[in-house]
């Protein structure tokens, strides 16, 4: 009878070797990382294939065909738009801003903003779930077990999670991808992530959907939309006010001299 050597038994016990630590990586660990790997591969392929296609110029060139399709197949147009926008966000493809403008252009401010928020939120959930499954639980456990500042940082985030998540959603300078991944890395609960994402992106979605709803006039005069409108005082002021409300619970704890880790 053939007997397997020690090397063969060792190979069966470990699927592969971790690239950094040299420690064995289990099949279960590989399965957890698979969604992140798929997103990374699709994102790279998307930038290569569509990086120069999902642009404002492309929207302008195809606007009549899009409007005609919407008028003939409204329900199908809504479903196709939401599916495409979800895929763009979920796989980190280029064109999320153009997709938001398209939602406003095709469906108006209302209900366009609802379609934009729904699609962006579902796409964000895809990235969050993949990162949380692959990295979040282990990384959060390591942060909690680490001595000193890292553990205190994790404790502070846990205690003020609603304020922190709303703040990173409302702040225009925080990239959308970062706002999806950071909560996963500290193992935020899925329900908290969904609520803060949906309500946190509404202000920005309203602004860009409104810009998209006015693209008809922009196309007619051959111009380009002002995507920096969100940084203008009459828009940025209310958003800063919402940011202040988001961190208000932290300031209240400080005023009461409560520990915030």
Secondary structure, DSSP 4 states (H G I P E B T S, - for coil): -----HHHHHHHH-SEE-TTT--EE-HHHHHHHHHHHHHHHHHHHHHHHHTTTSSHHHHHHTHHHHHHHHHH-HHHHHHHHHHHHHHHHHTT-S-HHHHHHHHHHHHTHHHHHHHHHHHHHHHHHHHHHHHIIIIIHHHHHHHHHS-THHHHHHHHHHHTHHHHHHHHHH-TTS-HHHHHHHHHHTT--HHHHHHHHHHHSHHHHHHHHHHHHTHHHHHHTT----GGGGGSHHHHHHHHHHHHHHHHHHHHHHHTT----
